Amino acid sequence: MRIGLGHVTYAFDPKRVLMLGGIKITGAWGLRGDGDGDALLHAVTDALLGAAGLGDRWDHFPPDDPHVGAGPSALQVAASLERLAEAGFEVVNLDVTLVAERPPLRELRPPMQERLASLLRLDASQVSVKAVPGGVGAPGRAEGIAALAAVSLREVSA
């Protein structure tokens, strides 16, 4: 069994569309991250790669890579799953937390859970999505969103 952690904090960008967990959230500012700025999927990607001992997402998907690094974050998740399979691992479960004062995210947890489960080829019962108020730093000042992800992997017998 392997465990990986991912953490990303991005500031808001009023010129961008907000993407979180692979879903578009209308009526809210986007984030200043690379690609589509999906902080949640970026944290998930780091957790996946880290759990398998494969480094982080910038090792595999530099922001200036026009094929994956600069594209939709779901591509990074899909490519990470391929790398995990090549290394002999599969995902067991995912637990994520979004930290933000705005926009309200609690009602968006079920669609994010479904989307994450779909991306990771898991049952929704293997994915947990939580949203909590901002606390300290940029999320606490309503200047951005932090995303934390914990994933467990197991070795697949050949």
C-alpha positions as CSV (number, residue, x, y, z in Angstrom):
1,M,0.0,0.0,0.0
2,R,1.2,3.5,-0.9
3,I,-0.1,6.9,0.2
4,G,0.4,10.2,-1.6
5,L,-0.4,13.8,-0.7
6,G,-1.0,16.7,-2.9
7,H,-1.5,20.4,-2.0
8,V,-2.1,23.4,-4.2
9,T,-3.1,27.0,-3.4
10,Y,-4.0,29.4,-6.2
11,A,-5.1,33.0,-6.2
12,F,-8.2,34.1,-7.9
13,D,-8.1,35.5,-11.4
14,P,-11.2,37.4,-12.5
15,K,-10.4,36.8,-16.2
16,R,-10.6,33.0,-15.9
17,V,-13.3,30.5,-15.6
18,L,-13.3,28.5,-12.4
19,M,-12.6,24.8,-12.8
20,L,-12.6,22.5,-9.8
21,G,-12.5,18.8,-9.7
22,G,-13.0,18.7,-13.5
23,I,-16.2,20.7,-13.4
24,K,-16.9,24.2,-14.6
25,I,-18.3,26.5,-11.9
26,T,-20.1,29.5,-13.4
27,G,-20.4,32.8,-11.7
28,A,-17.1,32.6,-9.9
29,W,-13.6,33.8,-10.6
30,G,-11.1,31.3,-12.0
31,L,-7.7,30.5,-10.6
32,R,-4.2,31.5,-11.6
33,G,-2.8,28.0,-12.0
34,D,-1.3,26.6,-15.1
35,G,-3.4,25.0,-17.7
36,D,-7.1,25.4,-16.8
37,G,-6.1,26.3,-13.2
38,D,-8.0,23.3,-11.6
39,A,-6.4,23.4,-8.2
40,L,-8.2,20.2,-7.1
41,L,-7.1,18.1,-10.1
42,H,-3.5,19.5,-9.8
43,A,-3.5,18.3,-6.1
44,V,-4.9,14.9,-7.1
45,T,-2.2,14.6,-9.8
46,D,0.6,15.4,-7.4
47,A,-0.9,12.9,-4.9
48,L,-1.1,10.1,-7.5
49,L,2.5,10.6,-8.8
50,G,3.9,11.0,-5.3
51,A,2.3,7.9,-4.0
52,A,4.0,5.9,-6.8
53,G,7.3,7.6,-6.2
54,L,7.2,9.3,-9.6
55,G,7.9,12.9,-8.6
56,D,5.4,15.7,-9.1
57,R,3.2,16.9,-11.9
58,W,5.8,19.5,-13.2
59,D,8.3,16.6,-13.6
60,H,5.8,15.1,-16.1
61,F,3.6,18.0,-17.3
62,P,5.6,21.3,-17.4
63,P,3.3,24.3,-17.7
64,D,4.7,25.2,-21.1
65,D,4.0,21.7,-22.5
66,P,1.2,22.5,-25.1
67,H,-0.1,18.9,-25.1
68,V,-0.7,18.2,-21.5
69,G,0.8,20.8,-19.1
70,A,-1.1,23.7,-20.7
71,G,-4.3,21.8,-21.4
72,P,-7.2,20.6,-19.3
73,S,-6.1,19.2,-16.0
74,A,-8.2,16.0,-16.6
75,L,-5.5,15.1,-19.2
76,Q,-2.8,15.2,-16.4
77,V,-4.9,12.9,-14.3
78,A,-5.4,10.4,-17.2
79,A,-1.7,10.5,-18.1
80,S,-0.8,10.0,-14.4
81,L,-3.1,6.9,-14.2
82,E,-1.2,5.5,-17.3
83,R,2.1,6.1,-15.5
84,L,0.8,4.4,-12.4
85,A,-0.3,1.3,-14.4
86,E,3.1,1.1,-16.0
87,A,4.7,1.2,-12.5
88,G,2.3,-1.5,-11.3
89,F,-0.1,0.4,-9.2
90,E,-3.9,1.1,-9.1
91,V,-5.8,3.6,-7.1
92,V,-7.7,2.4,-4.0
93,N,-9.3,5.6,-2.8
94,L,-9.1,9.4,-2.9
95,D,-9.9,11.9,-0.2
96,V,-9.9,15.6,-1.1
97,T,-10.5,18.9,0.8
98,L,-11.2,22.3,-0.7
99,V,-10.4,25.3,1.5
100,A,-12.1,28.5,0.4
101,E,-14.3,31.3,1.7
102,R,-15.9,31.7,-1.7
103,P,-17.6,30.5,-3.8
104,P,-19.9,28.3,-1.8
105,L,-18.7,24.8,-2.6
106,R,-20.7,22.4,-0.3
107,E,-23.5,21.9,-2.9
108,L,-20.9,21.1,-5.6
109,R,-19.4,18.2,-3.7
110,P,-21.6,15.4,-5.2
111,P,-20.8,16.4,-8.9
112,M,-17.1,16.7,-8.0
113,Q,-17.2,13.3,-6.3
114,E,-18.8,11.7,-9.4
115,R,-16.4,13.4,-11.8
116,L,-13.3,12.4,-9.7
117,A,-14.6,8.8,-9.5
118,S,-15.0,8.8,-13.3
119,L,-11.6,10.2,-13.9
120,L,-9.9,7.7,-11.6
121,R,-12.1,4.8,-12.7
122,L,-13.4,4.3,-9.1
123,D,-16.8,3.9,-7.6
124,A,-18.1,7.1,-6.0
125,S,-17.9,5.4,-2.6
126,Q,-14.1,5.4,-3.0
127,V,-14.0,9.2,-3.3
128,S,-14.5,11.7,-0.6
129,V,-14.9,15.5,-1.3
130,K,-15.0,18.0,1.5
131,A,-15.2,21.8,1.5
132,V,-14.3,24.0,4.5
133,P,-14.0,27.7,5.1
134,G,-10.7,29.4,4.3
135,G,-8.9,29.6,7.7
136,V,-5.6,31.5,7.2
137,G,-3.7,32.8,4.2
138,A,-5.1,33.6,0.8
139,P,-8.1,31.2,1.1
140,G,-9.0,32.8,4.5
141,R,-8.9,36.2,3.0
142,A,-11.1,35.1,0.1
143,E,-8.2,35.7,-2.3
144,G,-8.0,32.1,-3.6
145,I,-8.6,28.4,-3.1
146,A,-6.4,25.7,-1.6
147,A,-6.9,22.0,-2.5
148,L,-5.6,19.0,-0.6
149,A,-5.6,15.4,-1.9
150,A,-4.7,12.1,-0.2
151,V,-4.7,9.0,-2.3
152,S,-3.9,5.4,-1.6
153,L,-2.5,3.0,-4.1
154,R,-2.0,-0.8,-4.1
155,E,0.5,-2.8,-6.1
156,V,-1.1,-4.8,-8.9
157,S,0.1,-8.4,-9.1
158,A,1.4,-9.2,-12.6
